[in-house]
């Protein structure tokens, strides 16, 4: 838990005398930031005592409705818990018209023990288990997203923005296009400046596989909590800068039916006590036995983790042939058609790139599930599946649960991830996803009306 560092808030207020408000932020199960806005004078109390928020903030579905089946709503009196600041996250908000700041929080019990339903505390619980292996996970997050026109088309569908350079609406796909980066140079430069202001270690930006789609990568960090904090804050920064420039940004997994979806690729390596990468093996290009066991654990737990990697109805729209989205627990060397890619590069940078999760997933929970699978694989010495070459999507049967119903069933029936994340959290997460699915299924879609209203 954080210790009080008066110099952090007092120095911030001294350096920013014109700030008029500070957003206190905490990420719910969906990765949605919720919280309060306080006056600068209340900041000292937040640092010294924390601030109260209802525990039911972790019982919300994507619409912001409390799922009572979690037991965190009226059944418990909708009671409060203490939220403490995360050191180093007090920064300015560069996209706001008036000077404001923000501070990331995490929830604890009255005795400052971790609150079981906070995704950040769930990740902390998993990280702690690596102490018995004397290993430190190193994490980097890559986030794909779309820039959108604020106006939808005549059919109320999202549409790409009008290029600030050509004055025409984007309609082509130019992966890795430098011209596309040039066209949106103001947006990308503003994001970079904002990341520097907020201390977010953003690295590279590239144009992706569809009009208006981009990817921004975060640098590798030997602190998974910090890596996920920065992923959450980068999402907020990207959305804020887009609004500032008259655009929308979305991390929805599949906003366009006929274009590529947006993923969250997670890079993972492990360091021993000597700061050596235990995945490397100069005698074997596929990596060490530790890497192989890590891959084996990830493959063994991938099915029951899909409800975390793909948390909502739209998440499963990504899984289509020819769009580089794996549909089986495959792995391979420098192969973008597999679920677990071992990128080429220096041996001391040997790592696993996990390519299954959507950009709509909660990064704390995704990394928690991945580290759980890796820890399980190493402890149990699980052998990996046969290495894949060529087009793994075409060669391997689609064996992962690729619908919301199937993934929730696999999640419910699994035991490995349940043990790592905690039974209490497991219950809360399942109930929020299941009730959200029921709510989604209760709606009649326009397509159903078009197809069936007059014809049946």
N, C-alpha and C positions, 0 to 999 in steps of 0.2 A: 504494500500500500504506500501511497506517496507521503512523504514527510513535508511539513510546512516549510516553505522557503520564502519568507517575506520579501527577499530581494527580488524574486521573480515578479510578483504583482506590483510592488512599490516602484520598481524600476520601470515596469511597463507603463504605469500611470504617470510617472515623471516624464517619460519619453513621449507620451501621447496625451497631453493635457486637454486636447480638443475632442477626445473620444466621447460619444454621447450614450453608448450602450454596448453591452457585451453579451453575445449569444453563448449560453451554456448548452452544450450538445452531448447527446448520448445516442448511440446507434441501437435501434431495436432489432428484433429477429430478422426483419426484412432488409436490414442495412440502412433503413430510413433514419435520418437524424431528427431527433425530437429534443425538447428541452424548454428553456426559459430565456428571456432577455432581461438582464438586470442593469441597474444604473452603476456607473463606475465606483460609487461609494460603497456598494455592497460587495465588491470584489474581495476585500480583506476577509470578510466573514466566510466567503466561499472557500478561500484557501485555508483558513484556520479550522472551520467547522464542517465544511461541506454544505450541500443544499439538498432539500428533500424533494423527491419525485415519487409518484406512485409506482409500486412494483408492477402494476398492470400495464406499464409502458412496454413490457415484454410479453404481453398477452394480446397484442394488436395484430389484426390481419392487415393486408395491404391497403384496405380502405380506411384504416384507423379505428375500426370497431373492436371492442374488447371481446375476446373469445372466452366466455365464462367457464367453459369446460376445462380450462387450464388451472382453475382454482386460484387465480391471482386477481380476480375481480371482486364482485360483491360477496362471494363466499368468504373471503378473507377480510371483508370490510373495506376493500380497495385501499389497503394501508400503504403508507409511505415507507421508503427506505432512504438511506443516506447516499448521496452521490459525491464522490471525491474527485478533485481535479487530477488530470494526468500531467505530470511535470513536462515542461517544454512545449505544451500545445497552446499557450496563451499568445495569440498573434493578432494582427490586424486583418480586416476583411477588405481586400483591395478593390473589389468590384462594387461595393456599396457607394452611393452618392454622398452620404454623410459618414464621417469617420466612426467605425464600429470595430469591435474586437470579437474574438471567439475563443472558447476554451472547451476542450474535450473532457468528458467525465466518465467515470465508471461507478457502478452501483455496488454497495456493500451492506451488510447487516449492521445492527446497532453496535456490535462489538468489533466492527471493521473487518469481519471475515467476509470473503467473497460472496456475492449474491449469486445463487446457482443459475439463474435464468439470464444473466447478462452474458451475451456472446463473448465479450472480451474476457470475462472471468472463466468461461468455458475453455477458451484457448489457453489461458494461463494454466488451467488444471492439466491440460495435455502436455504443455511444455515442461511442467514440473517432472513429468515421468521420464524425461530424457536425462535427468540427473543420475539415474541408476546406470545409464549407459555411458555417462561422462562425455556426452556429446551436446553440441550446441547447433540448433537448426539455423540455417541462413536462408532468408526468403527474399524473393523479388516478385513483384506483381506487375503484369501487363494488362492494361484495360483497353478494350475496344469500345467505341461509341459512335453514334451518328450525330451530326449536326443537321437540324431540320429547320425548314421555314416555319415561322410561328403560325402561318395560315395553312389549313389543310386544303386538299383539293376539293373539287365539286362533289366527290363521293365521300367526303369527310375522312379521307385517308391521309396519313402523313406524306409530305413531299420534300425532296431535297431543297436546299436553299438556292437562291440565285447567286451565282458567282460574283463576288465583289469586283472581280477583274474583267470578266467578259460581259457581265450583265445578263447572262443566260442561265437558265436553270440547269443544274448538274444532271446529266443523264448517262454518263459513261463510267466505266470501271477501269481505273488505271492504278493498279497496285504498285506501291512504292513510287508513285509519281511525284517528282520534285515540283512540277508545275502546279499540282494540287496543293502542295505545301505552300508554294508561293502565293496562290490565290487566297489562301486563308492565313497568310502570314501574320496579319494583325491579331487574329484570334490566338494563334499558337504563341506568338511573342507575348501577348498579354497573359496567357496561362503560365508561360515560363517566368515572367516577372512576378506573378502572383505566387508561384511555387517558391521562388527565392525569398519573397517576403515572409511566407509562412513556414519556411524551413522544410518544405516537402522535397525530397530528393528525386525530382523528376529527371529522367535521363534523355531518351530519344523519342522522337515523334515520327510517325510515318503514315502515309495514305494507305488505306486498306482496300478490300475487295469490292467496294460498292460506292456509288456517288455519295459524297458527304461523310463517308466512314473513315475514322482515324483511329490510331492506336498511340497511347502514351505509356512509356515504360518507366517504372520506378527502379532505383538502384538496389542492389543486393544489400540486405541488412542482417547482422548476426543477432537480431532481436525481432522475432515474429510479431510480437505485440506492436512494436513501433512500425513495422512494415505494413501491418493491417490498419493501424491508425492513419498512416499516410495514404493508403488506398482510399479509405473512407473520406478523408479530407480532400484528396485530389478530385474525387467525384463531385464534391460540393463546389470546389474551385472551378471545374470545367463548366458545370451548369450555371454558376454565377457569372462567369465571363461571357458565356453564350448569351445570357439574358442582357448583359450590358451592351452587347453588340447587336441586339435585335434578333437573336436566333434562339432556338431551343436546342438543348443537348439531351440525348436519351441513352441510357444504358440498358434499355429494354432488350431482351435477348433476340427478338425477331420482329422489328417494326415493319419490315417489308416482306411480303410473301415470296417474292421472286429474287430477293437479294440475300447476300450472306448475313448470317446472324452475328451478334457481338459476343465474344467470349472473354473470360478472365483467365489468362494463362499464368500458372504459378510455378516459379523456378525454385527448386529446393536442393540444398546441399547440406552436409553435416561436417562440423569441425570437431576434432578431438581437443584434449587439454593443451596440446602443443600448437593449436590453431592450424592443424593440417587437415586437409580435405580427405575424409575417409572414403569417399566415393572413387577416388582416383586409384588406378593401377597401371603403371607404365608397361606392364607385360600383357595387358588385356584392354583393348580399345573399348570394350563394352562396360568397363568399370570393375570395381572390386566386388568381392563376395558380399560386402555390406550393401553396396548399391543393388546387387541382384536380389538380396533379401528384402530391401526396401521396396523394390518393384513388385516382388512377390506379395508383400503385404498390401500394397496399393491395389493390386489386381484382385486380391481376395476380398477386400472391403469395398470395392468400387460399386458393386450392385446395391448394397445397403446404404451407401453414401449418396446415391443419386438424388434423393429428396433434398439434400443440402446443396449439391452442385446445381440443381435445377429446381428452384423452389416454388414456381408458379405455373399456371396454365400455359403461358406463352413460352416458357423456357424450352419446351420440347419441340417447338417449331424449328429450332436450329438443326435438328438431327435429320438431315437430308443428304443423299448421295452427292458427291462432287463438290461439296462445300467445306471440305477439310475438317469435318466434325466427326470424331471417332464414335463408333457405336458398339465397340467391344473392348475389353480390358487388354489392349495390345501395347507392345512397346517396341522401340527400334532406334537405330542410330540415325540421327539427323534426318528424321522422317516425319513430315507434318501430317501424315495420314493416321498416325498411331495416337493412342490415348496418353502414353508416357514416352516422350521424346528425349533422347540423350543428345543434346546439341554438340556439335564439334567445337573445338577451341582448345586453349591451353589445358593441360592435364590437371593443373591445380584448380581449374574452374569447372571440373566435372560435376554435372548436376542432372536432376530430373526436371523436365518441363511437363507439367500436368496440363492437358489441353481439353478437358471435358467441361469444366464449369462455364456457366454463362456469366456475362457481365452484370446480370441482375442479381447474382447471389451475394450473400453477406460474406465479405472476405474473412472475417474472424472465424466464422463457422466452416468455411471451405478449408482454410489452413488447419483448423483444429481436426477436421476429418482426415485430411491428408497426413498430418503428423501422427495421428492415431494409427492409420494404416501402416506408415513407415515403422513406427515403434513396434507394432504387432509383428510385422514381417521380420524385423531384426531379432526380436526376442525369441520368436518361434522358428527362426531360420527357414522361412517360407521360400521355396524355390520359385523363380519367375516363370511365366509361360514361355513357350518357344519364341525367340526373337522374330519380329516381322520384318520383311523387306518388301519393296515395291508398294503397290496400292493396298494397304492393309484394310481399308474400308471395303474394297471389292472382294478381297480374299477371305475375310473372316465373317462368319454369320453374325448378324446383329443380336448380340446376347445381353446387352444392358437393358434395363427397364426404360423404355422410351416414351412412356405416357405417365401422366400424373398419378393415375390409379395404380399402375404397376410399381412406380417408385415408392409410393407411400406404403404399399404392401410389403415391398422388400425392406424398407426402413423399419416397419413394425415387426417384421419377422427376424431381423438381424440382431445379433447379440454383441458383436465385437465393438461396433461404434457406440452402442448403448452403454457398454461398460466404461469406455473411455470418456464419453461426454457427460455421463451421469444419468441415472434413471429419472430423476426429477426433471432435469432439463429435457430429456428425451420425451417425456410426457407432454410438457408445455409445447415443444416444437411440433410434435405430431398433431396435437389438437388444433393448433393455429393453422397448420397446413390443411388438415382434413376439413375443418369448418370453412375455410376459404374456398376449398374445392367445391363443397356443397353449395355455397353461395354462388359461385361462378356457374355451376351446372344448372341452377334454377332460372337463369336468364334465357330468354328466347332471342336468338341472334337475327340480324337482318337477313342473313343468308338463308336461314330456315324459312323465314317468311317468303322470300323470293322463290324458293324451291317448292315449298309445300302448301302454301296458303290456298292457292287456287287449283293446284294440280292433283291433289289427293282427295 
